[in-house]
Amino acid sequence: MPAVPSSTVPSLSSLPSFRGRIGCDASSGYYAVSRRYRLHLALSCPNCLRIAITHSLLGLDDILPVAFLPAVPDRPDGGYSALRPLYEASSHRYPGPAAAPVLSDNWTGRIVSTHTPEILRDLARCFGGDGPDRPVLHPHGADAEIEAVERLCEHRINEAAQHAGQCGADATARQTALSSLLRVLGSLEWRLAFQDFVLGDEMTAADLHLWVTLVQLDTVHRQHLDAAAVHRIADHPHLWAYARRLAAHPAFGPHLDLDGIARRHHAHCQGLEAAGAAVQILDWSGHIADGVAADCRAEPAQSSAPIHR
């Protein structure tokens, strides 16, 4: 797909789109075959983290190789030099950043997709298989619920947390955003008080969305909120027990690059950190270490403490 060079910084809408899909047979063009494709991921990026967890849950190490990128992009436009040849091969004189995630085709040397939701679905549906140890991340009839959780995580948690900690914003606007965020966390708290996972008793793709969102809330957005707000966010014991439990899962915690997330955040953040930034909600590294031999069984919530260790 040719790209028109521009002397100005192009808008996202003007950039070429890479949204190829993996089909189930040769007639689809891109079809599922072992080691044909490669994922390019930076674990400090939430979208890449979701893909890496999915890749591990489905046991795709021998089928679909992964190339891991540095936590912080090395180009001024926020892209990676290592990915530039792929972008150039896929769109002549591509004007935008060579960003991750990328699903590439080893046979053609071109990009199949950079669209995270479609990459996730294709991994689960075309490479997932039916093994007894592989979760059904997209169970039949659950797509609408999974997409609703994805929208809730993006708009009602991520965006609300950003507005609640926005530097220079009106105090009333920040409080409104925080109240909205707390209502959503409260609804999730109630749900997880009665079931192990977001949509019931089995893990689905919705849990990947929520867990990565909770990681971002504690490792990134928390740093722009004061201590009182962080304590109110932490006061959802079932929700954070769920986050701890998944952190101990061998497909989740080992991919969590806490240092990389911090370096990526500080590399581009233009806001001011609040005095409450040091009030961490979870000891993520501790729960990852504790979960080396964990089997991801349900864990009782510790409702007496507002900050969970």
For each residue, the residues with C-beta under 8 A, 3 or more apart:
1: 16 17 90 91
2: 16 91 92
3: 15 16 91 92 93 94 95
4: 95
5: 93 95
6: 9 10 14 95
7:
8:
9: 6
10: 6 14 15 95 96
11: 14 15
12: 15 96
13:
14: 6 10 11
15: 3 10 11 12 94 95 96
16: 1 2 3 90 91 94 96
17: 1 115
18: 90 91 102 111 112 113 114 115
19: 113 114 115 118
20: 29 30 103 111 112 113
21: 28 30 113 118 122
22: 28 30 31 32 37 112 122 126 127
23: 27 28 29 30 31 32 126
24: 28 31 32 126
25: 28 31
26: 31
27: 23 31
28: 21 22 23 24 25 31
29: 20 23
30: 20 21 22 23 37 105 112
31: 22 23 24 25 26 27 28 126
32: 22 23 24 126 127
33: 36
34: 62 63
35: 63 64 65 106
36: 33 105 106 107
37: 22 30 64 103 104 105 106 112
38: 64 65 66 67 103 104 106
39: 51 52 55 64 65 66 67 101 102 103 104 119
40: 66 67 69 80 82 83 86 100 101 102 103 104
41: 45 48 51 52 66 67 68 69 100 101
42: 45 48 68 69 70 71 73 80 100 101 260 264
43: 48 49 52 68 71 255 256 257 260
44: 48 49 71 72 257 260 261 263 264
45: 41 42 48 49 100 101 264
46: 49 50 212 213 215 216
47: 50 51 100 101 116
48: 41 42 43 44 45 51 52 100 101
49: 43 44 45 46 52 53 212 215 255 256
50: 46 47 53 54 116 120 208 209 212
51: 39 41 47 48 54 55 101 116 119 120 123
52: 39 41 43 48 49 55 56 66 255
53: 49 50 56 57 208 211 212 251 252 255
54: 50 51 57 58 120 123 124 137 205 208
55: 39 51 52 58 60 61 64 66 123
56: 52 53 59 60 61 250 251 254 255
57: 53 54 134 135 137 203 251
58: 54 55 123 124 127 128 129 134 137
59: 56 131 133 134
60: 55 56 63 64 123 127
61: 55 56 64 65 66
62: 34
63: 34 35 60 127
64: 35 37 38 39 55 60 61 123 127
65: 35 38 39 61
66: 38 39 40 41 52 55 61
67: 38 39 40 41 82
68: 41 42 43
69: 40 41 42 73 80 82 83 100
70: 42 73 74 80 260
71: 42 43 44 257 259 260 261 263 264
72: 44 260 263 264 267
73: 42 69 70 78 79 80 97 99
74: 70 80 81
75: 78 79 80 81 84 97 98
76:
77: 96 97
78: 73 75 97 99 268
79: 73 75 83 84 87 96 97 98 99
80: 40 42 69 70 73 74 75 83 84 98 99 100
81: 74 75 84 98
82: 40 67 69 98
83: 40 69 79 80 86 87 98 99 100 102
84: 75 79 80 81 87 88 98
85: 88 89 109
86: 40 83 89 90 98 102 104 109 110 111
87: 79 83 84 90 91 94 96 98 111
88: 84 85 91 92 93 94
89: 85 86 109 110 111
90: 1 16 18 86 87 94 110 111
91: 1 2 3 16 18 87 88 94
92: 2 3 88
93: 3 5 88
94: 3 15 16 87 88 90 91 98
95: 3 4 5 6 10 15
96: 10 12 15 16 77 79 87 99
97: 73 75 77 78 79
98: 75 79 80 81 82 83 84 86 87 94
99: 73 78 79 80 83 96 102 114
100: 40 41 42 45 47 48 69 80 83
101: 39 40 41 42 45 47 48 51 114 116 119
102: 18 39 40 83 86 99 111 113 114
103: 20 37 38 39 40 111 112 113 114 119 122
104: 37 38 39 40 86 109 110 111 112
105: 30 36 37 108 109 110 111 112
106: 35 36 37 38 109
107: 36
108: 105
109: 85 86 89 104 105 106
110: 86 89 90 104 105
111: 18 20 86 87 89 90 102 103 104 105 114
112: 18 20 22 30 37 103 104 105
113: 18 19 20 21 102 103 118 119 122
114: 18 19 99 101 102 103 111
115: 17 18 19 118 119
116: 47 50 51 101 119 120
117: 120 121 150
118: 19 21 113 115 121 122
119: 39 51 101 103 113 115 116 122 123
120: 50 51 54 116 117 123 124 137 205 208
121: 117 118 124 125 138
122: 21 22 103 113 118 119 125 126 127
123: 51 54 55 58 60 64 119 120 126 127 128
124: 54 58 120 121 127 128 137 138 205
125: 121 122 128 138
126: 22 23 24 31 32 122 123
127: 22 32 58 60 63 64 122 123 124
128: 58 123 124 125 134 136 137
129: 58 134
130: 134
131: 59 134
132:
133: 59
134: 57 58 59 128 129 130 131
135: 57 202 203 204
136: 128 139 202 204
137: 54 57 58 120 124 128 203 204 205 208
138: 121 124 125 142 143 146 204 205
139: 136 142 202 204
140:
141:
142: 138 139 145 146 199 204 206
143: 138 146 147
144: 147 148
145: 142 148 149 199 206
146: 138 142 143 149 150 199 204 205 206 209
147: 143 144 150 151
148: 144 145 151 152
149: 145 146 152 153 198 199 206 209 210
150: 117 146 147 153 154 206 209
151: 147 148 154 155 156
152: 148 149 155 156 157 184
153: 149 150 156 157 158 209 210 212 213
154: 150 151 157 158 159 213
155: 151 152 158 159 160
156: 151 152 153 159 160 180 181 184
157: 152 153 154 160 161 181 184 185 213 217
158: 153 154 155 161 162 213 216 217 221
159: 154 155 156 162 163
160: 155 156 157 163 164 177 178 180 181 184
161: 157 158 164 165 177 181 217 221 225
162: 158 159 165 166 177 221 224
163: 159 160 166 169 173 174 177
164: 160 161 174 175 177 178 181 221 224 225 229
165: 161 162 174 221 223 224 225 229 271 274
166: 162 163 169 173 174 177 224 271
167: 224 270 271 272
168:
169: 163 166 173 174
170: 173 174
171: 174 175
172: 175 176
173: 163 166 169 170 176 177
174: 163 164 165 166 169 170 171 177 178
175: 164 171 172 178 179
176: 172 173 179 180
177: 160 161 162 163 164 166 173 174 180 181
178: 160 164 174 175 181 182 225 229 232
179: 175 176 182 183
180: 156 160 176 177 183 184
181: 156 157 160 161 164 177 178 184 185 233
182: 178 179 185 186 232 233
183: 179 180 186 187
184: 152 156 157 160 180 181 187 188
185: 157 181 182 188 189 233 236 239
186: 182 183 189 190 236
187: 183 184 190 191
188: 184 185 191 192 198 210 236 239
189: 185 186 192 193 236 237 238 239
190: 186 187 193 194
191: 187 188 194 195 198
192: 188 189 195 196 198 238 239 241 242
193: 189 190 238 301
194: 190 191
195: 191 192 200 201
196: 192 200 201 242 298
197: 200 201 202 203 204 206 207 242
198: 149 188 191 192 204 206 207 210
199: 142 145 146 149 202 204 206 207
200: 195 196 197 204
201: 195 196 197
202: 135 136 139 197 199
203: 57 135 137 197 207
204: 135 136 137 138 139 142 146 197 198 199 200 207
205: 54 120 124 137 138 146 208 209
206: 142 145 146 149 150 197 198 199 209 210
207: 197 198 199 203 204 210 211 246
208: 50 53 54 120 137 205 211 212
209: 50 146 149 150 153 205 206 212 213
210: 149 153 188 198 206 207 213 214
211: 53 207 208 214 215 242 243 246 247 252
212: 46 49 50 53 153 208 209 215 216
213: 46 153 154 157 158 209 210 216 217
214: 210 211 217 218 239 240 243
215: 46 49 211 212 218 219 243 256 261 284
216: 46 158 212 213 219 220 221
217: 157 158 161 213 214 220 221 222 233 281
218: 214 215 221 222 280 281 282 284
219: 215 216 222 258 261 262 265 284
220: 216 217 223 261 265
221: 158 161 162 164 165 216 217 218 224 225
222: 217 218 219 225 230 233 276 277 279 280 281
223: 165 220 265 273 274 277
224: 162 164 165 166 167 221 271 272 273 274 277
225: 161 164 165 178 221 222 229 230 233 274 276 277
226: 229 230 274 275 276
227: 230 231 274 275 276 279
228: 231 232 276
229: 164 165 178 225 226 232 233 276
230: 222 225 226 227 233 234 276 279 281 307
231: 227 228 234 235 279 306 307
232: 178 182 228 229 235
233: 181 182 185 217 222 225 229 230 236 281
234: 230 231 240 281 306 307 308
235: 231 232 306
236: 185 186 188 189 233 239 240
237: 189 240 241 301 302 303 305 308
238: 189 192 193 241 242 301
239: 185 188 189 192 214 236 242 243
240: 214 234 236 237 243 244 281 282 301 308
241: 192 237 238 244 245 299 300 301 302 308
242: 192 196 197 211 238 239 245 246
243: 211 214 215 239 240 246 247 282
244: 240 241 247 248 282 287 299 308
245: 241 242 248 249 296 297 298 299
246: 207 211 242 243 249 252 253 296
247: 211 243 244 252 253 256 282 284 287 288 291
248: 244 245 252 253 287 288 290 291 294 296
249: 245 246 252 253 291 294 296
250: 56 253 254 291 292 294
251: 53 56 57 254 255
252: 53 211 246 247 248 249 255 256
253: 246 247 248 249 250 256 284 287 288 291
254: 56 250 251 288
255: 43 49 52 53 56 251 252
256: 43 49 215 247 252 253 261 284 288
257: 43 44 71 260 261
258: 219 261 262 284 285
259: 71 262 263
260: 42 43 44 70 71 72 257 263 264
261: 44 71 215 219 220 256 257 258 264 265
262: 219 258 259 265 266
263: 44 71 72 259 260 266 267
264: 42 44 45 71 72 260 261 267 268
265: 219 220 223 261 262 268 269
266: 262 263 269
267: 72 263 264
268: 78 264 265
269: 265 266
270: 167
271: 165 166 167 224
272: 167 224
273: 223 224 277
274: 165 223 224 225 226 227 277
275: 226 227
276: 222 225 226 227 228 229 230 279
277: 222 223 224 225 273 274
278:
279: 222 227 230 231 276 307
280: 218 222 283 307
281: 217 218 222 230 233 234 240 307 308
282: 218 240 243 244 247 287 308 309
283: 280 286 287 308 309
284: 215 218 219 247 253 256 258 287 288
285: 258 288 289
286: 283 289 290 309
287: 244 247 248 253 282 283 284 290 291
288: 247 248 253 254 256 284 285 291
289: 285 286 292
290: 248 286 287 294
291: 247 248 249 250 253 287 288 294
292: 250 289
293:
294: 248 249 250 290 291 297
295:
296: 245 246 248 249
297: 245 294
298: 196 245
299: 241 244 245
300: 241
301: 193 237 238 240 241
302: 237 241 305 308
303: 237
304:
305: 237 302 308 309
306: 231 234 235
307: 230 231 234 279 280 281
308: 234 237 240 241 244 281 282 283 302 305
309: 282 283 286 305
